[in-house]
């Protein structure tokens, strides 16, 4: 099991994750894709990587906007896996020209 990361580690690492913020024991971000197919492709791309990691995000799709929530439920909070997955989501979003938008 991954260890929980400290508040200091979370704050520091969020500095390299524009658009991501902490919400309790989760990291959250939203991305607006150019169109609905691109938003679906973002979920598919991240889904493949998440499956390889064995670490799965909570994701919500509303037309062309995806909302992401990351937490390591088995550890009861945030671990390095959540930070790594946030980076993968950000990179996949950039490849698809999806931009950060306000989280709900």
The first five atom37 places (N, CA, C, CB, O) and aatype in JSON, in Angstrom:
{
  "aatype": [20, 20, 20, 20, 20, 20, 20, 20, 20, 20, 20, 20, 20, 20, 20, 20, 20, 20, 20, 20, 20, 20, 20, 20, 20, 20, 20, 20, 20, 20, 20, 20, 20, 20, 20, 20, 20, 20, 20, 20, 20, 20, 20, 20, 20, 20, 20, 20, 20, 20, 20, 20, 20, 20, 20, 20, 20, 20, 20, 20, 20, 20, 20, 20, 20, 20, 20, 20, 20, 20, 20, 20, 20, 20, 20, 20, 20, 20, 20, 20, 20, 20, 20, 20, 20, 20, 20, 20, 20, 20, 20, 20, 20, 20, 20, 20, 20, 20, 20, 20, 20, 20, 20, 20],
  "atom_mask": [
    [1, 1, 1, 1, 1],
    [1, 1, 1, 1, 1],
    [1, 1, 1, 1, 1],
    [1, 1, 1, 1, 1],
    [1, 1, 1, 1, 1],
    [1, 1, 1, 1, 1],
    [1, 1, 1, 1, 1],
    [1, 1, 1, 1, 1],
    [1, 1, 1, 1, 1],
    [1, 1, 1, 1, 1],
    [1, 1, 1, 1, 1],
    [1, 1, 1, 1, 1],
    [1, 1, 1, 1, 1],
    [1, 1, 1, 1, 1],
    [1, 1, 1, 1, 1],
    [1, 1, 1, 1, 1],
    [1, 1, 1, 1, 1],
    [1, 1, 1, 1, 1],
    [1, 1, 1, 1, 1],
    [1, 1, 1, 1, 1],
    [1, 1, 1, 1, 1],
    [1, 1, 1, 1, 1],
    [1, 1, 1, 1, 1],
    [1, 1, 1, 1, 1],
    [1, 1, 1, 1, 1],
    [1, 1, 1, 1, 1],
    [1, 1, 1, 1, 1],
    [1, 1, 1, 1, 1],
    [1, 1, 1, 1, 1],
    [1, 1, 1, 1, 1],
    [1, 1, 1, 1, 1],
    [1, 1, 1, 1, 1],
    [1, 1, 1, 1, 1],
    [1, 1, 1, 1, 1],
    [1, 1, 1, 1, 1],
    [1, 1, 1, 1, 1],
    [1, 1, 1, 1, 1],
    [1, 1, 1, 1, 1],
    [1, 1, 1, 1, 1],
    [1, 1, 1, 1, 1],
    [1, 1, 1, 1, 1],
    [1, 1, 1, 1, 1],
    [1, 1, 1, 1, 1],
    [1, 1, 1, 1, 1],
    [1, 1, 1, 1, 1],
    [1, 1, 1, 1, 1],
    [1, 1, 1, 1, 1],
    [1, 1, 1, 1, 1],
    [1, 1, 1, 1, 1],
    [1, 1, 1, 1, 1],
    [1, 1, 1, 1, 1],
    [1, 1, 1, 1, 1],
    [1, 1, 1, 1, 1],
    [1, 1, 1, 1, 1],
    [1, 1, 1, 1, 1],
    [1, 1, 1, 1, 1],
    [1, 1, 1, 1, 1],
    [1, 1, 1, 1, 1],
    [1, 1, 1, 1, 1],
    [1, 1, 1, 1, 1],
    [1, 1, 1, 1, 1],
    [1, 1, 1, 1, 1],
    [1, 1, 1, 1, 1],
    [1, 1, 1, 1, 1],
    [1, 1, 1, 1, 1],
    [1, 1, 1, 1, 1],
    [1, 1, 1, 1, 1],
    [1, 1, 1, 1, 1],
    [1, 1, 1, 1, 1],
    [1, 1, 1, 1, 1],
    [1, 1, 1, 1, 1],
    [1, 1, 1, 1, 1],
    [1, 1, 1, 1, 1],
    [1, 1, 1, 1, 1],
    [1, 1, 1, 1, 1],
    [1, 1, 1, 1, 1],
    [1, 1, 1, 1, 1],
    [1, 1, 1, 1, 1],
    [1, 1, 1, 1, 1],
    [1, 1, 1, 1, 1],
    [1, 1, 1, 1, 1],
    [1, 1, 1, 1, 1],
    [1, 1, 1, 1, 1],
    [1, 1, 1, 1, 1],
    [1, 1, 1, 1, 1],
    [1, 1, 1, 1, 1],
    [1, 1, 1, 1, 1],
    [1, 1, 1, 1, 1],
    [1, 1, 1, 1, 1],
    [1, 1, 1, 1, 1],
    [1, 1, 1, 1, 1],
    [1, 1, 1, 1, 1],
    [1, 1, 1, 1, 1],
    [1, 1, 1, 1, 1],
    [1, 1, 1, 1, 1],
    [1, 1, 1, 1, 1],
    [1, 1, 1, 1, 1],
    [1, 1, 1, 1, 1],
    [1, 1, 1, 1, 1],
    [1, 1, 1, 1, 1],
    [1, 1, 1, 1, 1],
    [1, 1, 1, 1, 1],
    [1, 1, 1, 1, 1],
    [1, 1, 1, 1, 1]
  ],
  "atom_positions": [
    [[0.84, -1.18, 0.0], [0.0, 0.0, 0.0], [0.89, 1.24, 0.0], [-0.96, 0.0, 1.22], [1.91, 1.28, 0.69]],
    [[0.5, 2.25, -0.77], [1.22, 3.52, -0.79], [0.99, 4.27, 0.5], [0.79, 4.38, -1.99], [-0.08, 4.18, 1.11]],
    [[2.0, 5.01, 0.92], [1.86, 5.8, 2.15], [1.17, 7.13, 1.85], [3.24, 6.04, 2.8], [1.28, 7.67, 0.75]],
    [[0.46, 7.63, 2.84], [-0.14, 8.95, 2.71], [0.96, 9.99, 2.6], [-1.08, 9.26, 3.92], [1.99, 9.89, 3.28]],
    [[0.76, 10.99, 1.76], [1.74, 12.07, 1.66], [1.3, 13.2, 2.59], [1.89, 12.57, 0.19], [0.11, 13.38, 2.86]],
    [[2.28, 13.96, 3.05], [2.02, 15.02, 4.03], [1.38, 16.23, 3.36], [3.31, 15.43, 4.74], [1.42, 16.38, 2.14]],
    [[0.8, 17.1, 4.18], [0.22, 18.34, 3.67], [1.28, 19.16, 2.94], [-0.39, 19.17, 4.82], [1.01, 19.74, 1.89]],
    [[2.48, 19.19, 3.48], [3.57, 19.93, 2.85], [3.9, 19.34, 1.48], [4.83, 19.92, 3.76], [4.08, 20.08, 0.51]],
    [[3.98, 18.03, 1.4], [4.26, 17.37, 0.11], [3.15, 17.65, -0.9], [4.42, 15.86, 0.3], [3.42, 17.89, -2.08]],
    [[1.91, 17.62, -0.45], [0.78, 17.9, -1.35], [0.88, 19.31, -1.89], [-0.56, 17.69, -0.62], [0.78, 19.53, -3.09]],
    [[1.07, 20.27, -1.0], [1.16, 21.67, -1.42], [2.3, 21.88, -2.4], [1.35, 22.57, -0.21], [2.13, 22.56, -3.42]],
    [[3.45, 21.31, -2.11], [4.62, 21.46, -2.99], [4.35, 20.86, -4.36], [5.86, 20.8, -2.35], [4.64, 21.47, -5.38]],
    [[3.79, 19.67, -4.38], [3.58, 18.98, -5.65], [2.44, 19.59, -6.47], [3.31, 17.51, -5.41], [2.45, 19.51, -7.7]],
    [[1.47, 20.2, -5.81], [0.42, 20.89, -6.55], [0.97, 22.09, -7.32], [-0.69, 21.34, -5.59], [0.35, 22.55, -8.28]],
    [[2.12, 22.59, -6.89], [2.76, 23.7, -7.6], [3.12, 23.35, -9.04], [4.01, 24.12, -6.88], [3.23, 24.25, -9.87]],
    [[3.29, 22.08, -9.34], [3.61, 21.66, -10.71], [2.4, 21.05, -11.41], [4.77, 20.66, -10.7], [2.54, 20.38, -12.43]],
    [[1.2, 21.28, -10.86], [-0.03, 20.75, -11.43], [-1.07, 21.87, -11.59], [-0.6, 19.6, -10.55], [-2.04, 21.91, -10.84]],
    [[-0.86, 22.77, -12.55], [-1.82, 23.86, -12.74], [-3.24, 23.33, -12.96], [-1.4, 24.74, -13.93], [-3.46, 22.38, -13.72]],
    [[-4.19, 23.96, -12.29], [-5.59, 23.56, -12.43], [-6.05, 22.54, -11.42], [-5.81, 23.03, -13.79], [-7.25, 22.34, -11.24]],
    [[-5.11, 21.89, -10.75], [-5.46, 20.91, -9.72], [-5.5, 21.6, -8.37], [-4.46, 19.72, -9.7], [-4.7, 22.5, -8.1]],
    [[-6.43, 21.17, -7.53], [-6.5, 21.69, -6.16], [-6.89, 20.57, -5.22], [-7.51, 22.86, -6.06], [-7.41, 19.52, -5.62]],
    [[-6.62, 20.82, -3.97], [-6.99, 19.84, -2.94], [-8.4, 20.12, -2.48], [-6.0, 19.88, -1.75], [-8.79, 21.28, -2.28]],
    [[-9.17, 19.07, -2.32], [-10.51, 19.15, -1.77], [-10.61, 18.05, -0.72], [-11.63, 19.01, -2.89], [-10.97, 16.91, -1.05]],
    [[-10.29, 18.37, 0.52], [-10.28, 17.37, 1.58], [-9.21, 16.33, 1.33], [-11.64, 16.7, 1.7], [-8.03, 16.67, 1.23]],
    [[-9.6, 15.08, 1.22], [-8.66, 13.99, 0.99], [-8.57, 13.62, -0.49], [-9.07, 12.78, 1.8], [-8.23, 12.49, -0.83]],
    [[-8.89, 14.57, -1.36], [-8.86, 14.32, -2.8], [-8.16, 15.45, -3.54], [-10.29, 14.14, -3.34], [-8.04, 16.57, -3.03]],
    [[-7.71, 15.14, -4.74], [-7.26, 16.15, -5.69], [-8.35, 16.26, -6.75], [-5.86, 15.79, -6.33], [-8.89, 15.24, -7.18]],
    [[-8.68, 17.47, -7.17], [-9.73, 17.66, -8.16], [-9.27, 18.63, -9.24], [-11.02, 18.18, -7.5], [-8.48, 19.54, -9.0]],
    [[-9.79, 18.4, -10.45], [-9.56, 19.3, -11.58], [-10.64, 19.04, -12.61], [-8.13, 19.09, -12.2], [-11.25, 17.97, -12.64]],
    [[-10.86, 20.03, -13.46], [-11.8, 19.91, -14.57], [-11.12, 20.38, -15.84], [-13.09, 20.72, -14.3], [-10.35, 21.34, -15.83]],
    [[-11.42, 19.7, -16.94], [-10.86, 20.03, -18.24], [-11.98, 20.14, -19.27], [-9.81, 18.98, -18.68], [-12.86, 19.29, -19.34]],
    [[-11.92, 21.21, -20.06], [-12.86, 21.38, -21.16], [-12.15, 21.01, -22.46], [-13.41, 22.83, -21.22], [-11.15, 21.63, -22.83]],
    [[-12.67, 20.02, -23.13], [-12.11, 19.57, -24.41], [-12.74, 20.37, -25.55], [-12.36, 18.03, -24.61], [-13.76, 21.03, -25.35]],
    [[-12.13, 20.33, -26.73], [-12.68, 21.06, -27.86], [-14.09, 20.6, -28.25], [-11.77, 20.93, -29.04], [-14.89, 21.4, -28.73]],
    [[-14.39, 19.32, -28.03], [-15.7, 18.79, -28.38], [-15.95, 17.51, -27.59], [-15.8, 18.52, -29.91], [-15.07, 17.03, -26.87]],
    [[-17.15, 16.97, -27.72], [-17.53, 15.77, -26.97], [-16.62, 14.57, -27.28], [-18.97, 15.42, -27.26], [-16.18, 13.9, -26.35]],
    [[-16.33, 14.28, -28.57], [-15.45, 13.14, -28.84], [-14.07, 13.27, -28.19], [-15.28, 12.96, -30.34], [-13.5, 12.28, -27.73]],
    [[-13.53, 14.48, -28.14], [-12.23, 14.67, -27.49], [-12.33, 14.43, -25.98], [-11.69, 16.09, -27.76], [-11.4, 13.88, -25.38]],
    [[-13.43, 14.84, -25.37], [-13.62, 14.59, -23.94], [-13.7, 13.1, -23.65], [-14.9, 15.3, -23.44], [-13.13, 12.61, -22.68]],
    [[-14.42, 12.38, -24.51], [-14.51, 10.92, -24.35], [-13.13, 10.29, -24.55], [-15.54, 10.32, -25.36], [-12.76, 9.38, -23.82]],
    [[-12.38, 10.77, -25.54], [-11.05, 10.23, -25.79], [-10.13, 10.47, -24.59], [-10.44, 10.87, -27.06], [-9.3, 9.61, -24.27]],
    [[-10.27, 11.61, -23.94], [-9.47, 11.88, -22.75], [-9.75, 10.83, -21.68], [-9.78, 13.29, -22.2], [-8.82, 10.32, -21.05]],
    [[-11.0, 10.5, -21.49], [-11.35, 9.48, -20.49], [-10.78, 8.13, -20.89], [-12.88, 9.38, -20.32], [-10.26, 7.4, -20.04]],
    [[-10.87, 7.79, -22.17], [-10.33, 6.51, -22.64], [-8.82, 6.46, -22.45], [-10.69, 6.3, -24.13], [-8.28, 5.46, -21.95]],
    [[-8.13, 7.53, -22.84], [-6.67, 7.56, -22.71], [-6.24, 7.42, -21.25], [-6.1, 8.85, -23.3], [-5.34, 6.64, -20.93]],
    [[-6.88, 8.17, -20.38], [-6.54, 8.1, -18.96], [-6.94, 6.74, -18.39], [-7.24, 9.24, -18.17], [-6.22, 6.18, -17.56]],
    [[-8.06, 6.21, -18.83], [-8.51, 4.91, -18.35], [-7.49, 3.82, -18.63], [-9.82, 4.54, -18.99], [-7.25, 2.96, -17.78]],
    [[-6.89, 3.86, -19.81], [-5.86, 2.87, -20.15], [-4.66, 2.99, -19.22], [-5.42, 3.03, -21.61], [-4.14, 1.99, -18.73]],
    [[-4.22, 4.22, -18.98], [-3.06, 4.43, -18.1], [-3.4, 4.08, -16.65], [-2.57, 5.88, -18.19], [-2.58, 3.48, -15.95]],
    [[-4.59, 4.45, -16.22], [-5.0, 4.15, -14.84], [-5.07, 2.65, -14.61], [-6.37, 4.8, -14.53], [-4.69, 2.15, -13.55]],
    [[-5.56, 1.93, -15.61], [-5.63, 0.47, -15.49], [-4.24, -0.13, -15.34], [-6.34, -0.13, -16.7], [-4.04, -1.05, -14.54]],
    [[-3.28, 0.38, -16.11], [-1.9, -0.1, -16.0], [-1.32, 0.2, -14.63], [-1.03, 0.53, -17.09], [-0.53, -0.59, -14.11]],
    [[-1.7, 1.34, -14.04], [-1.22, 1.71, -12.72], [-1.94, 0.95, -11.6], [-1.39, 3.21, -12.51], [-1.43, 0.83, -10.49]],
    [[-3.12, 0.44, -11.91], [-3.95, -0.17, -10.86], [-4.51, 0.88, -9.93], [-3.15, -1.19, -10.07], [-4.75, 0.62, -8.75]],
    [[-4.7, 2.09, -10.46], [-5.17, 3.23, -9.65], [-6.18, 4.01, -10.48], [-3.97, 4.16, -9.19], [-5.83, 4.55, -11.53]],
    [[-7.41, 4.06, -10.04], [-8.49, 4.54, -10.89], [-9.13, 5.83, -10.36], [-9.55, 3.47, -11.03], [-9.45, 5.92, -9.18]],
    [[-9.31, 6.81, -11.24], [-9.91, 8.07, -10.82], [-11.43, 7.99, -10.82], [-9.46, 9.2, -11.74], [-12.03, 7.13, -11.46]],
    [[-12.05, 8.9, -10.09], [-13.47, 9.15, -10.25], [-13.56, 10.22, -11.32], [-14.17, 9.59, -8.88], [-12.89, 11.24, -11.24]],
    [[-14.4, 9.99, -12.33], [-14.51, 10.94, -13.43], [-15.97, 11.14, -13.79], [-13.71, 10.46, -14.67], [-16.77, 10.21, -13.76]],
    [[-16.29, 12.38, -14.13], [-17.64, 12.75, -14.51], [-17.55, 13.5, -15.85], [-18.33, 13.62, -13.41], [-16.72, 14.39, -16.0]],
    [[-18.38, 13.14, -16.79], [-18.4, 13.77, -18.11], [-19.7, 14.52, -18.29], [-18.22, 12.72, -19.24], [-20.78, 13.96, -18.15]],
    [[-19.59, 15.8, -18.6], [-20.73, 16.67, -18.89], [-20.45, 17.37, -20.2], [-20.99, 17.7, -17.73], [-19.7, 18.35, -20.24]],
    [[-21.04, 16.87, -21.27], [-20.83, 17.32, -22.64], [-19.35, 17.27, -22.95], [-21.38, 18.75, -22.85], [-18.83, 16.17, -23.16]],
    [[-18.65, 18.39, -22.99], [-17.23, 18.34, -23.35], [-16.32, 18.65, -22.17], [-16.95, 19.31, -24.48], [-15.13, 18.92, -22.34]],
    [[-16.88, 18.61, -20.95], [-16.11, 18.9, -19.74], [-15.99, 17.63, -18.91], [-16.76, 20.04, -18.92], [-16.99, 16.96, -18.63]],
    [[-14.76, 17.32, -18.51], [-14.52, 16.19, -17.61], [-14.12, 16.73, -16.24], [-13.42, 15.24, -18.18], [-13.34, 17.68, -16.14]],
    [[-14.66, 16.14, -15.21], [-14.33, 16.49, -13.83], [-13.65, 15.27, -13.21], [-15.62, 16.92, -13.01], [-14.16, 14.15, -13.28]],
    [[-12.49, 15.5, -12.61], [-11.67, 14.41, -12.07], [-11.52, 14.55, -10.57], [-10.28, 14.4, -12.73], [-11.37, 15.66, -10.05]],
    [[-11.57, 13.43, -9.87], [-11.34, 13.38, -8.41], [-10.44, 12.19, -8.13], [-12.7, 13.27, -7.61], [-10.74, 11.05, -8.5]],
    [[-9.32, 12.47, -7.47], [-8.32, 11.43, -7.19], [-8.13, 11.29, -5.69], [-6.97, 11.76, -7.87], [-8.02, 12.28, -4.97]],
    [[-8.09, 10.07, -5.23], [-7.81, 9.75, -3.83], [-7.47, 8.27, -3.77], [-9.03, 10.09, -2.9], [-7.96, 7.47, -4.56]],
    [[-6.62, 7.92, -2.83], [-6.29, 6.51, -2.64], [-7.16, 6.0, -1.5], [-4.76, 6.3, -2.34], [-6.79, 6.09, -0.33]],
    [[-8.31, 5.45, -1.87], [-9.29, 5.04, -0.87], [-8.72, 4.01, 0.1], [-10.51, 4.47, -1.55], [-9.02, 4.05, 1.29]],
    [[-7.9, 3.09, -0.4], [-7.34, 2.05, 0.47], [-6.4, 2.61, 1.52], [-6.62, 1.01, -0.36], [-6.2, 2.0, 2.57]],
    [[-5.81, 3.79, 1.24], [-4.9, 4.41, 2.21], [-5.61, 5.48, 3.04], [-3.71, 5.02, 1.49], [-5.07, 5.96, 4.03]],
    [[-6.81, 5.84, 2.63], [-7.57, 6.83, 3.38], [-7.16, 8.26, 3.12], [-7.45, 6.56, 4.82], [-7.3, 9.11, 4.0]],
    [[-6.67, 8.54, 1.92], [-6.27, 9.92, 1.61], [-5.43, 9.98, 0.35], [-5.5, 10.52, 2.76], [-5.61, 9.19, -0.58]],
    [[-4.52, 10.92, 0.32], [-3.7, 11.17, -0.86], [-2.34, 10.49, -0.75], [-3.52, 12.66, -1.08], [-1.66, 10.56, 0.28]],
    [[-1.95, 9.84, -1.85], [-0.64, 9.2, -1.94], [0.05, 9.69, -3.22], [-0.77, 7.63, -1.93], [-0.53, 10.44, -4.0]],
    [[1.27, 9.25, -3.4], [2.01, 9.62, -4.59], [1.32, 9.12, -5.86], [3.44, 9.07, -4.52], [1.48, 9.72, -6.93]],
    [[0.57, 8.05, -5.77], [-0.19, 7.56, -6.92], [-1.15, 8.62, -7.44], [-0.96, 6.3, -6.55], [-1.34, 8.75, -8.65]],
    [[-1.77, 9.38, -6.55], [-2.69, 10.43, -6.96], [-1.97, 11.55, -7.69], [-3.44, 10.98, -5.75], [-2.47, 12.09, -8.68]],
    [[-0.79, 11.9, -7.2], [0.02, 12.94, -7.86], [0.43, 12.46, -9.25], [1.28, 13.28, -7.02], [0.32, 13.21, -10.22]],
    [[0.88, 11.22, -9.35], [1.3, 10.68, -10.64], [0.14, 10.64, -11.62], [1.89, 9.28, -10.47], [0.3, 10.98, -12.8]],
    [[-1.03, 10.22, -11.15], [-2.19, 10.16, -12.03], [-2.63, 11.56, -12.45], [-3.34, 9.42, -11.34], [-3.06, 11.75, -13.59]],
    [[-2.54, 12.53, -11.56], [-2.88, 13.91, -11.93], [-1.97, 14.4, -13.05], [-2.76, 14.85, -10.7], [-2.44, 15.06, -13.98]],
    [[-0.68, 14.08, -12.97], [0.24, 14.46, -14.05], [-0.16, 13.78, -15.36], [1.7, 14.09, -13.67], [-0.15, 14.41, -16.42]],
    [[-0.49, 12.5, -15.31], [-0.9, 11.79, -16.53], [-2.16, 12.39, -17.13], [-1.13, 10.3, -16.22], [-2.27, 12.53, -18.35]],
    [[-3.12, 12.75, -16.29], [-4.35, 13.37, -16.78], [-4.04, 14.71, -17.43], [-5.37, 13.56, -15.62], [-4.56, 15.02, -18.5]],
    [[-3.2, 15.52, -16.79], [-2.82, 16.82, -17.34], [-2.14, 16.67, -18.7], [-1.89, 17.56, -16.38], [-2.41, 17.43, -19.62]],
    [[-1.26, 15.7, -18.81], [-0.55, 15.47, -20.07], [-1.51, 14.99, -21.16], [0.59, 14.44, -19.88], [-1.42, 15.45, -22.3]],
    [[-2.4, 14.09, -20.83], [-3.38, 13.6, -21.8], [-4.3, 14.73, -22.24], [-4.22, 12.43, -21.21], [-4.65, 14.83, -23.42]],
    [[-4.7, 15.58, -21.31], [-5.56, 16.72, -21.64], [-4.83, 17.65, -22.6], [-5.97, 17.48, -20.37], [-5.43, 18.12, -23.57]],
    [[-3.57, 17.93, -22.36], [-2.81, 18.81, -23.23], [-2.71, 18.24, -24.64], [-1.4, 19.04, -22.67], [-2.84, 18.99, -25.62]],
    [[-2.49, 16.94, -24.77], [-2.41, 16.3, -26.09], [-3.71, 16.47, -26.88], [-2.08, 14.81, -25.95], [-3.69, 16.54, -28.1]],
    [[-4.82, 16.53, -26.17], [-6.14, 16.64, -26.82], [-6.66, 18.08, -26.85], [-7.14, 15.76, -26.09], [-7.82, 18.31, -27.19]],
    [[-5.81, 19.03, -26.51], [-6.16, 20.46, -26.49], [-7.29, 20.77, -25.53], [-6.55, 20.91, -27.88], [-8.05, 21.71, -25.75]],
    [[-7.4, 19.99, -24.46], [-8.37, 20.28, -23.4], [-7.73, 21.26, -22.43], [-8.83, 18.97, -22.65], [-6.54, 21.14, -22.12]],
    [[-8.5, 22.22, -21.97], [-7.97, 23.26, -21.09], [-8.63, 23.19, -19.73], [-8.18, 24.65, -21.69], [-9.78, 22.76, -19.59]],
    [[-7.89, 23.62, -18.72], [-8.41, 23.65, -17.36], [-9.61, 24.58, -17.32], [-7.32, 24.11, -16.35], [-9.6, 25.67, -17.89]],
    [[-10.62, 24.14, -16.64], [-11.8, 24.97, -16.4], [-12.15, 24.89, -14.93], [-13.01, 24.53, -17.3], [-11.6, 24.06, -14.21]],
    [[-13.04, 25.72, -14.49], [-13.38, 25.74, -13.07], [-14.05, 24.45, -12.62], [-14.28, 26.92, -12.77], [-14.98, 23.96, -13.26]],
    [[-13.55, 23.9, -11.51], [-14.16, 22.7, -10.93], [-15.47, 23.07, -10.26], [-13.21, 22.02, -9.9], [-15.62, 24.18, -9.77]],
    [[-16.42, 22.13, -10.26], [-17.71, 22.42, -9.58], [-17.53, 22.52, -8.08], [-18.74, 21.33, -9.91], [-18.51, 22.75, -7.36]]
  ]
}
